[in-house]
Amino acid sequence: MQDQPIPARPITAGPLPDRSKSNIIPRAIYVLTAALACLLIIYTVGKAYTTSFTIDESFSYLNIKTFFVRIIHMQHKENLTTISLELNRITGLFSANTHILNSLMMAVSSAIFGDSELSLRLPNLAAHVLFLYYSFKFLRHALPAKAFLLAFIIVNTNPFVLDFFSVARGYGLAISLMMMSLYHLYIYEKDSTHKKAHRKSYIFAMLAVYANFTLFNYYISLLILDGILSFQLSGKSLSGLFKRFREKDKALLAVNIIFMLVTLGLLTLLQKGKQFYVGSGGFFSGSIPSLITDSLYRKSYPVYIFRTIYLCVLSAASILSIGLCTTIYRHHRINGKFIPFILMLFSVLSCWIQHLLCKTPFPESRTGIYLVVLFTVGVVLIFPSENKYWQKTYILSIAFAAVFSVANLYRAVNFKYVLGWELVIRTFPELLSCFEEGRTDITRFEEWKARWKCRLCIHTGYEFCQSTTDSQPSFRAHTIPGYQYHLIFPV
């Protein structure tokens, strides 16, 4: 009897996830992880319920409510509001403030649950649950048990990131969808026969772009990295690469082409109207410092802490770059654990190219929040699997980072404001006081309006100026056609 042929193993770019007994995560770690996740969800839900609507959320709300209904005039008596609105719908739709997927989900949530801070923020709260779940799955597959919990803490306790799961903006949706895309790309890199994971990595990346257009840099980076992985899997030959290209999912290829054409058209409109996003003129002088400062929640840490973190960020990026180059030189392939860091590098490179060609600003503060997530995940994934000395160094380093991250979150916890709009609650009482005193200090009012710290603007968008409480004076609001800000005057 002839021997049966041994089935060929699927071509893979790396080993399958480690399921050995040494990598089994103890039940106690699962319990602690679940407890931490529940606490974080309680925090974001509580903040979404108690925090007043921000000015940007109000504009998004106003867009979804007036897209089909043209409101020209509203009038109320006895300490109520008079309002005249002339909203340019096209300007509202194609503006940096309109995060398309977020606005659509706000409209759905409004139709189902009504209008309140909590109901309009439900999509981002759901995104937080998905972010926690997929970061858990990603880290569980990529890291050994002794590093998993510490890495989970570091990735999920940044107060700057948590804030955007508590507001009706597209940033929370975008980074959650990006995490889902990252996880499925990692699975595909480990097993190239997993076509569903490959499709999902693209689908979630596309949705992330429409949650926030700054994620277009991530999508472009995904395309480039996928091309490199395809070349790696083709035996590093052009003929093999062409063969794999012909065998690619035709439907996915068509969707990518349509997505690129539509999205580039929208981005061109935004860029021409200087509405792409608010940013910085320098990457090292603006982007990195702003992301570090916001991750510290703009708290009054000593200067040396900020400088130390800045140096640690640059040092970690340098070490990871050297490790990536060494791995490629020795093994002639990309290790899946470098995927988040590579995508971050390509995203930064994309920002530089846009800046040079189109004068687009570098991402700053919340427009660069996805870089914070990519960098954090990229750092915690690089576990040295061979050298025990480096393993101990790694564990001690991320343990210290986890303790600092939790302490930083403890300092930042609040249920009053969201980072970036924190001065609203301070300015509003002052503005009311001026109105009650009958003051007409236009200079101060113009300063407030220019800095978007006037909470009355928020009531204009969110409450439609239908009523005010007894403690608030009457006021008249008018929206200038073609612009996305309000002029508010005491009646």
Secondary structure, 3 states (H helix, E strand, C coil): CCCCCCCCCCCCCCCCCCCCHHHCCCHHHHHHHHHHHHHHHHHHHHHHHHCCCCHHHHHHHHHHHHCCCCCCCECCCCCCCEEEECCCHHHHHCCCCCCHHHHHHHHHHHHHHCCCHHHHCHHHHHHHHHHHHHHHHHHHHHCCHHHHHHHHHHHHCCHHHHHCCCCCCHHHHHHHHHHHHHHHHHHHHHCCCCHHHHHHHHHHHHHHHHHCHHHHHHHHHHHHHHHHHHHHHCCCCHHHHHHHHHCCCHHHHHHHHHHHHHHHHHHHHHHHCCCCCCEECCHHHHHHHHHHHHHCCCCCCCHHHHHHHHHHHHHHHHHHHHHHHHHHHHHCCCCHHHHHHHHHHHHHHHHHHHHHHHCCCEECHHHHHHHHHHHHHHHHHCCCCCCHHHHHHHHHHHHHHHHHHHHHHHHHCCCCCCCCCCCHHHHHHHHHHHHHCCCCCHHHHHHHHHCCCCHHHHHHHHCCCCCCCCCCCCEEEEECCCCCCEEEEEC
